[in-house]
Amino acid sequence: FMWRHAACSLRAVQQGRVHTMLTANVSHLHPLHLLHNALQLLHFGSILRSALGCERLLTLLATSSVASSAASLLWHALAERPSEASVGASGVACALVAANAALFPDTLVHFYGIEMPAAHQLLVFVALDLAAQAGGERPVDGAAHAGGAACGWLLARRWRGLPWWRWLRA
């Protein structure tokens, strides 16, 4: 049931299961993956709810779910892997990290015990994703992460009234 209705793949969408673009973001294969994403959502969700309000946070969560799934689908289509599926909320977690960095680039955050500006945390996230893509044992959907992060960044900049091309400074 999970593979049919909660794993997003090009083949699933082509067969009419478009809902997997949302449901894949709430399903996880490994408990540690779920825990990591839940911690990111808990931490940044409360910060962004205070900054953006409930409606915009909900918009960010839903839009980044679709954006991360769409980026994953595009990547798998280009790589000609229509059956490869994506699950997990990491794209949404990346959207929250990116939105936080866009709104509060100089605010210090703790990332795995290291204190750094929020804008640097986003860069570290990207670097870790690239490293995981290169040599990880478990497949990491870097396209979904990038799609989610881009969505979070762009929405936060738009809501703040800032141009997207002014990358790190308000």
RAHU-V439635 format. One record per residue. SS is DSSP state (helix for helix, strand for strand, loop for the rest). PHI is phi in degrees with one decimal (none if undefined). Layout:
ss | phi
SS | PHI
SS | PHI
This chain:
ss | phi
loop | none
helix | -62.7
helix | -63.0
helix | -79.5
helix | -117.2
loop | -136.4
loop | -128.1
strand | -91.2
loop | -140.5
helix | -60.3
helix | -63.2
helix | -61.7
helix | -68.4
helix | -63.3
loop | -87.5
loop | 94.7
loop | -90.7
loop | -64.5
loop | -58.3
helix | -65.0
helix | -65.6
helix | -98.6
helix | -66.4
loop | -63.4
loop | -80.6
loop | -112.1
loop | -104.5
loop | -138.4
loop | -91.7
loop | -123.6
helix | -57.9
helix | -67.5
helix | -64.0
helix | -61.6
helix | -61.5
helix | -59.5
helix | -65.7
helix | -63.5
helix | -64.7
helix | -64.1
helix | -64.8
helix | -62.7
helix | -66.1
helix | -78.5
helix | -59.9
helix | -69.4
helix | -63.5
helix | -73.0
helix | -64.0
helix | -65.2
helix | -80.7
helix | -107.3
loop | 93.2
helix | -65.0
helix | -64.2
helix | -69.3
helix | -63.2
helix | -61.7
helix | -61.0
helix | -61.5
helix | -63.7
helix | -68.2
helix | -66.0
helix | -70.2
helix | -61.7
helix | -67.7
helix | -63.8
helix | -67.4
helix | -66.8
helix | -63.7
helix | -64.2
helix | -63.8
helix | -61.3
helix | -60.8
helix | -61.2
helix | -69.3
helix | -67.4
helix | -65.0
loop | -85.3
loop | 55.1
loop | -126.3
loop | -67.1
loop | -93.3
loop | -69.1
loop | -107.0
strand | -124.6
loop | -138.3
loop | 113.3
loop | -100.0
helix | -64.1
helix | -63.4
helix | -69.3
helix | -61.0
helix | -63.9
helix | -63.1
helix | -68.5
helix | -62.0
helix | -67.4
helix | -63.9
helix | -61.8
helix | -66.6
helix | -70.3
helix | -83.4
loop | -132.8
loop | -61.5
loop | -98.0
loop | -67.8
strand | -76.6
strand | -127.5
strand | -101.4
strand | -128.3
loop | 51.0
loop | 85.0
strand | -109.9
strand | -88.8
strand | -156.2
strand | -64.3
helix | -57.0
helix | -63.5
helix | -71.2
helix | -59.5
helix | -60.9
helix | -64.6
helix | -65.7
helix | -56.0
helix | -62.8
helix | -62.2
helix | -64.7
helix | -62.3
helix | -61.8
helix | -65.5
helix | -65.9
helix | -62.6
helix | -72.7
helix | -144.2
loop | -75.2
loop | -71.2
loop | -93.2
loop | -66.7
loop | -114.6
loop | -87.5
helix | -59.9
helix | -65.4
helix | -63.9
helix | -62.7
helix | -64.6
helix | -62.9
helix | -65.1
helix | -62.6
helix | -62.3
helix | -62.6
helix | -61.5
helix | -61.2
helix | -65.4
helix | -64.6
helix | -63.0
helix | -63.8
helix | -63.2
helix | -65.9
helix | -84.0
loop | 78.6
loop | -109.5
loop | -68.9
loop | -66.8
loop | -81.3
loop | -84.6
loop | -58.6
loop | -113.8
loop | -107.5
loop | -74.7
